[in-house]
Amino acid sequence: MTRKAILTLMVVMAACFTAKAQKYNYVDKSVAVVGNEVILISDVESSVKERAAQGLVSDRNMRCEILETLLESKLFLMQARIDSLTINQDNVEAMLSQRLDQFMTALGGQQQLEEYFGKPLYRLRQDLRQQFEDMSLTQQEQAEIVKKVPDMTPFDVKEYLDTVDTKNLPIVPIKYQLSQICLYPDRDAANLAVREKLLELRERIINGEKFSTLARMYSEDPGTARRGGELGMASKSIYWPVFSDAAMALKPGVISQIVETPDGFHIIEVLEKNGDMFNARHILMKPQYTSEDKQKAFKTLDSLRTEILNGAVTFQMAASFYSQDAPTKTNGGQMADPNTGSAYFEIDQLKPEDYKAIKDLKEGEISMPVESTDNEGRPDQVKDFVVGKTNYKIIKVDKIIPAHTASFESDFPQLQEEVKREKQQAAIDEFLEKKIKDTRIVIDPLFKDCEFRRSSWASKFSE
């Protein structure tokens, strides 16, 4: 039997229950020793299951990758204890709650969670808490190591440029500096219209029509409409608070009043509640703007564009007077990345409709009116809800920085960060190599065929 076959067998043994075992007992085995720390096959398998539950994949052998990560973590952890670093319990509890919410949402509830991991919830909670406590110390130790790396001076960056192969220098993608004049449709009228439609649907449900049938016909959440509006068992934390609060306050079978979130307007029917989790149906409807709204806004924007091109008014002045987007209007229309504050946008930082409008423009040119969305939605989409609200705009290309190889003159801050990252990684590598050399480490030969990133593990296999 080959080592790979033996490793596969061990994985199966660790993941399955024995015929005479109790419900949550399984075969276990030590696969590595690092100083006084032990790594079990169950540690590896738990990490495999956790990654799978989060939808994570790897282009390498996942179990080999996990074992190497665990080996490195133990070395950081041992040093953290020597350095008397303390655990940030607030962060640990926050990460623990978030991870359990993710798992239960992905797997469908506590029972499915326990069956998937082969252990009761209290045991899984204990194991995860230990992992996050170790992670807290590990991250702090890594921070201590990289903290000793000083900021890079211009001399350091010059030295880096003199030694690195040009083809290995980072490529700076094309960047745009943009300004906009933005108008919104009549939201009040659209909101009133959608509320009236939902009130009518709610009345029909109360009078005996099936919620699921109406959800399939009318809901504008494409991910749930085909399931009769059913969301699936999930933690309340993944939804907008106002949505979760309304759902958790309902008794099964009761239809909510209209609930407004940044995604639109909803009516909700709760099917099941279990602790902080619930399964519900909802019908989502979003304000619909008329063609007259769009035509009116486009006509105004087209007139402003003409006036700007004729020199009657500057783009900045027109933005200050007419734009309805508060964050840009006070700055002459200049746009900024809401996440970084930068005035420059790479292509993937632009909304698709915005990029389509400006991709063929030169510096100083102004787009035709375009329908777009704002940044009022959530930064991370949950389910299939849509981010942002409709608006209409014209966009001016203030400046274009073409894609290019990073240079000292143009991209010093980026190169400075690149050099510092390399120095920090070198410090981490130096720490690990020294610890691997000086620490008693024994790895089970079951993993001998693994292609580890660090060749120094090769001398640590037991016979």
C-alpha positions in Angstrom: 0.0 0.0 0.0 1.4 3.4 -1.0 1.8 6.3 1.4 -0.9 8.2 -0.5 -3.3 5.2 -0.1 -2.4 5.0 3.7 -3.0 8.7 4.1 -6.4 8.4 2.3 -7.3 5.5 4.6 -6.3 7.5 7.7 -8.5 10.4 6.4 -11.5 8.0 6.0 -10.9 6.5 9.5 -10.7 10.0 11.1 -13.8 11.2 9.3 -16.0 8.1 9.9 -17.5 6.6 13.1 -16.5 3.1 14.1 -19.2 0.5 14.2 -19.2 0.3 18.0 -18.4 3.9 18.7 -20.7 6.3 20.5 -22.4 9.1 18.4 -19.5 11.5 18.3 -16.4 9.3 18.9 -14.0 8.7 16.1 -10.5 7.3 15.4 -7.7 9.8 16.0 -4.0 9.8 15.6 -1.0 12.1 16.2 0.5 13.2 12.9 3.1 15.8 14.1 4.8 17.0 17.3 6.2 20.5 17.5 8.1 21.0 20.8 5.4 20.3 23.4 2.6 20.8 20.9 0.8 17.9 19.2 -1.1 18.0 15.9 -3.8 15.3 15.5 -5.3 13.9 12.3 -8.6 15.2 13.7 -7.1 18.8 13.7 -6.3 18.4 10.0 -9.8 16.9 9.2 -11.6 19.6 11.1 -9.8 22.3 9.1 -10.7 20.5 5.9 -14.4 20.5 6.9 -14.2 24.1 8.0 -12.7 25.2 4.6 -15.3 23.1 2.7 -18.2 24.7 4.8 -16.8 28.1 3.8 -16.5 27.1 0.1 -12.7 27.5 0.2 -10.6 25.5 -2.3 -6.9 25.0 -2.9 -4.7 24.4 -5.9 -2.5 22.1 -3.8 -3.2 19.1 -1.7 -5.5 20.6 0.9 -4.5 18.3 3.8 -0.8 18.9 3.1 -1.4 22.7 3.0 -3.3 22.6 6.2 -0.7 20.5 8.0 2.1 22.9 7.0 0.0 25.9 8.2 -0.6 24.1 11.5 3.1 23.4 11.9 4.0 27.0 11.3 1.3 28.2 13.7 2.6 26.0 16.5 6.0 27.7 16.1 4.5 31.2 16.3 2.3 30.1 19.2 5.3 28.7 21.2 7.2 32.0 20.7 4.1 34.0 21.7 3.9 32.2 25.0 7.6 32.9 25.6 7.0 36.6 24.9 4.0 36.5 27.3 1.5 37.8 24.7 -2.1 37.9 25.8 -5.3 36.8 24.0 -7.7 39.4 22.8 -10.9 37.6 24.1 -13.3 40.2 22.6 -12.0 39.4 19.1 -12.0 35.7 19.8 -15.7 35.7 20.8 -16.6 37.9 17.9 -14.9 35.6 15.4 -16.4 32.5 17.1 -19.9 33.9 16.8 -19.4 34.9 13.2 -17.9 31.6 12.2 -20.6 29.5 13.8 -23.3 31.7 12.2 -21.6 31.1 8.8 -21.5 27.4 9.4 -25.1 27.1 10.5 -26.3 29.2 7.7 -24.3 27.2 5.1 -25.3 23.8 6.6 -28.9 24.6 7.6 -28.9 24.6 11.4 -27.5 23.1 14.6 -28.4 19.5 13.9 -26.8 19.6 10.4 -23.8 21.3 11.8 -23.2 18.6 14.5 -23.7 15.9 11.9 -21.3 17.5 9.4 -18.5 18.0 12.0 -19.3 14.8 13.9 -19.4 16.5 17.3 -21.9 18.3 19.5 -22.2 22.1 19.3 -20.5 22.6 22.7 -17.5 20.6 21.6 -17.3 22.4 18.3 -17.5 25.7 20.1 -14.7 24.7 22.5 -12.5 23.6 19.5 -13.1 26.7 17.5 -12.5 29.0 20.6 -9.2 27.2 21.1 -8.3 27.7 17.4 -9.2 31.4 17.6 -7.2 31.9 20.8 -4.2 30.3 19.2 -4.8 32.4 16.1 -4.9 35.6 18.2 -1.5 34.8 19.8 -0.1 33.7 16.4 -1.1 36.9 14.7 0.2 39.0 17.5 3.6 37.2 17.3 3.7 37.7 13.5 2.9 41.4 14.1 5.8 41.6 16.6 8.2 40.1 14.0 7.2 42.4 11.2 7.1 45.5 13.5 10.8 45.3 13.7 11.1 45.9 9.9 11.7 49.7 9.5 10.0 51.9 6.9 11.7 51.8 3.6 13.7 54.8 2.6 14.2 56.0 -1.0 17.7 54.4 -0.9 16.0 51.0 0.0 13.6 51.4 -3.0 16.5 52.4 -5.3 18.5 49.4 -4.1 15.5 47.1 -4.8 15.1 48.5 -8.3 18.8 47.9 -9.0 18.6 44.3 -8.0 15.2 43.1 -9.1 14.6 41.8 -12.6 12.5 44.4 -14.5 10.0 41.7 -15.6 9.3 41.0 -11.9 8.4 44.6 -11.1 4.7 45.1 -10.3 2.5 46.3 -13.2 0.4 49.4 -12.3 -3.0 49.0 -14.0 -4.7 51.9 -15.9 -6.3 54.4 -13.5 -8.9 57.0 -13.9 -9.6 60.3 -12.0 -13.2 61.1 -12.6 -15.9 63.7 -11.7 -19.7 63.4 -12.0 -22.9 65.3 -12.0 -25.6 63.0 -10.6 -29.4 63.3 -10.5 -31.9 61.0 -8.7 -35.4 60.1 -9.9 -38.5 60.9 -7.9 -38.0 58.4 -5.1 -41.0 59.4 -3.0 -43.4 58.6 -5.8 -41.7 55.3 -6.6 -41.6 54.3 -3.0 -45.3 55.0 -2.5 -46.1 52.9 -5.6 -44.2 49.9 -4.5 -45.7 50.1 -1.0 -49.2 50.0 -2.5 -48.3 46.9 -4.5 -47.0 45.1 -1.4 -50.0 46.1 0.7 -52.2 44.6 -2.0 -50.1 41.3 -2.0 -50.2 41.2 1.8 -54.0 41.5 1.7 -54.3 38.7 -0.9 -52.2 36.4 1.3 -54.3 37.2 4.4 -57.4 36.4 2.3 -56.1 32.9 1.5 -53.7 33.1 -1.4 -50.4 31.2 -1.0 -47.4 33.4 -0.1 -45.1 31.1 -2.1 -47.2 31.4 -5.2 -47.2 35.2 -5.1 -43.5 35.3 -4.3 -42.7 33.3 -7.5 -44.9 35.7 -9.5 -43.8 39.1 -8.0 -40.7 38.9 -5.9 -37.7 40.7 -7.3 -35.1 38.7 -5.4 -34.2 36.2 -8.2 -32.3 33.9 -5.9 -35.4 33.2 -3.7 -38.4 33.9 -6.0 -38.0 30.5 -7.7 -38.2 28.9 -4.3 -41.4 30.6 -3.4 -39.5 33.4 -1.6 -37.9 31.0 0.9 -34.5 32.2 2.3 -33.4 29.0 4.0 -32.3 28.5 7.6 -29.8 31.2 8.4 -28.3 33.4 11.1 -30.1 36.7 11.7 -26.7 38.4 11.6 -26.4 38.0 7.8 -29.4 40.2 7.1 -30.0 43.9 7.5 -30.8 44.4 11.2 -34.3 45.9 10.4 -35.1 42.8 8.4 -33.8 40.4 11.1 -35.7 42.3 13.8 -38.9 42.1 11.9 -38.5 38.4 11.2 -37.6 37.5 14.7 -40.6 39.3 16.1 -43.0 37.3 14.0 -44.9 34.2 14.9 -44.9 31.4 12.2 -47.7 32.0 9.8 -48.1 35.8 10.5 -47.3 38.2 7.7 -45.2 41.2 8.5 -46.0 44.8 7.8 -43.9 46.3 5.0 -40.2 46.3 5.9 -37.8 48.8 4.2 -34.1 47.9 3.8 -31.5 49.3 1.5 -32.4 46.4 -0.8 -36.0 47.5 -1.3 -39.3 46.8 0.4 -40.3 43.4 1.8 -43.2 41.5 3.4 -42.0 38.5 5.4 -43.5 35.2 6.7 -41.4 33.3 9.2 -41.5 29.5 8.8 -39.2 28.4 11.6 -37.0 29.9 14.4 -34.2 28.3 16.3 -32.2 30.5 18.6 -30.7 33.3 16.6 -31.5 31.5 13.3 -34.7 31.6 11.3 -36.1 30.4 8.0 -38.6 32.8 6.3 -40.2 33.6 3.0 -40.1 37.1 1.7 -41.4 39.1 -1.3 -38.9 41.8 -2.3 -40.0 44.7 -4.5 -37.9 47.6 -5.5 -39.0 51.1 -6.5 -39.5 51.3 -10.2 -38.7 54.5 -12.0 -40.7 55.6 -15.0 -39.3 56.4 -18.4 -40.3 60.0 -17.8 -38.0 60.1 -14.8 -35.1 58.9 -17.0 -36.0 61.2 -19.9 -36.3 64.2 -17.6 -32.9 63.5 -15.9 -31.2 62.8 -19.3 -32.6 66.0 -20.8 -31.2 68.1 -17.9 -27.8 66.3 -18.0 -27.6 66.7 -21.7 -28.2 70.4 -21.4 -25.6 70.7 -18.7 -23.1 68.8 -20.8 -23.7 71.1 -23.8 -23.3 74.2 -21.6 -20.0 72.9 -20.2 -18.6 72.0 -23.6 -19.5 75.5 -24.9 -17.6 77.0 -22.0 -20.7 78.7 -20.4 -20.0 77.0 -17.1 -17.3 74.7 -15.7 -18.0 71.1 -14.8 -17.0 71.8 -11.2 -19.5 74.8 -10.9 -22.3 72.8 -12.6 -21.7 69.9 -10.2 -21.8 72.2 -7.2 -25.1 73.7 -8.3 -27.0 70.8 -9.8 -25.5 67.4 -8.6 -27.7 65.6 -6.1 -24.9 63.3 -4.9 -23.9 64.9 -1.6 -20.4 63.3 -1.3 -19.2 64.5 -4.7 -21.2 67.8 -5.1 -19.3 69.6 -2.3 -16.0 68.7 -4.1 -16.9 70.0 -7.6 -18.1 66.5 -8.6 -14.8 64.7 -8.0 -15.4 61.1 -7.3 -13.4 59.1 -4.6 -13.3 55.4 -3.8 -15.5 55.0 -0.8 -13.3 52.2 0.6 -9.9 53.9 0.3 -10.6 57.6 -0.2 -8.4 57.5 -3.3 -9.3 59.8 -6.2 -8.0 57.2 -8.7 -10.0 54.2 -9.8 -8.8 51.0 -11.4 -11.2 49.3 -13.8 -12.5 46.8 -11.3 -13.3 49.5 -8.8 -15.7 51.2 -11.2 -19.3 50.2 -11.6 -19.7 48.4 -15.0 -22.1 51.0 -16.3 -19.7 53.8 -15.3 -16.8 52.1 -17.0 -18.8 51.5 -20.2 -19.6 55.2 -20.3 -16.0 56.4 -20.1 -13.8 53.6 -21.5 -13.4 55.2 -24.9 -13.1 58.8 -23.6 -9.9 60.9 -23.5 -8.8 63.2 -20.8 -11.1 66.2 -20.4 -14.0 64.5 -22.3 -17.5 64.1 -20.8 -19.7 61.0 -21.2 -23.2 61.1 -22.5 -25.9 60.7 -19.8 -25.9 57.2 -18.3 -28.1 55.3 -15.8 -26.1 54.0 -12.9 -26.3 53.2 -9.2 -25.0 54.8 -6.0 -23.0 53.5 -3.1 -25.9 53.3 -0.6 -26.1 49.5 -0.6 -24.1 47.1 1.6 -20.4 46.5 0.8 -20.9 42.7 0.7 -23.9 41.2 -1.0 -26.1 38.8 1.0 -28.2 36.3 -0.8 -29.1 37.9 -4.2 -30.1 41.3 -3.1 -29.0 44.2 -5.3 -26.5 46.9 -4.1 -27.1 50.6 -4.7 -30.0 52.8 -5.9 -30.7 54.1 -9.4 -29.3 57.4 -10.4 -28.5 59.3 -13.7 -25.2 61.0 -14.4 -22.6 62.4 -16.7 -19.0 61.6 -16.0 -15.9 63.7 -16.8 -12.5 62.0 -17.3 -10.2 64.3 -15.4 -7.0 62.2 -15.8 -5.9 58.9 -17.2 -2.8 57.1 -15.9 -2.0 54.4 -18.5 -1.0 50.9 -17.4 2.8 50.7 -16.9 5.6 49.0 -15.1 6.1 50.6 -11.6 8.8 53.2 -11.6 10.6 55.2 -8.9 9.4 58.5 -10.2 5.8 57.7 -10.7 5.0 55.0 -8.2 7.3 55.5 -5.2 4.6 54.8 -2.5 3.6 51.6 -4.2 7.2 50.4 -4.6 7.9 51.4 -1.0 5.0 49.2 0.2 6.2 46.4 -2.1 9.7 46.5 -0.7 8.4 46.6 2.9 6.2 43.6 2.2 9.2 41.7 0.9 11.3 42.6 3.9 8.5 41.6 6.3 8.0 38.3 4.5 11.8 37.7 4.7 11.7 38.4 8.4 8.8 35.8 8.8 10.8 33.3 6.7 13.9 33.8 8.7 12.1 33.3 12.0 10.4 30.1 10.8 13.6 28.6 9.3 15.5 29.3 12.6 12.6 27.8 14.6 12.4 24.7 12.4 16.1 24.1 12.8 16.2 24.6 16.6 12.9 23.0 17.6 12.2 19.3 18.1 9.7 18.5 15.3 8.5 15.1 14.3 6.1 14.6 11.3 4.4 11.3 10.6 5.7 9.7 7.3 2.1 9.4 6.1 2.6 13.0 4.9 6.0 12.4 3.3 4.7 12.8 -0.2 3.4 16.3 0.5 4.9 19.1 -1.5 5.5 21.6 1.3 6.4 25.2 0.6 9.4 24.9 2.9 12.0 22.2 2.1 13.3 22.3 5.7 10.3 20.1 6.8 11.9 17.2 4.9 14.4 16.5 7.7 11.6 16.2 10.3 9.9 13.0 9.3 10.0 10.1 11.7 11.3 6.7 10.4 
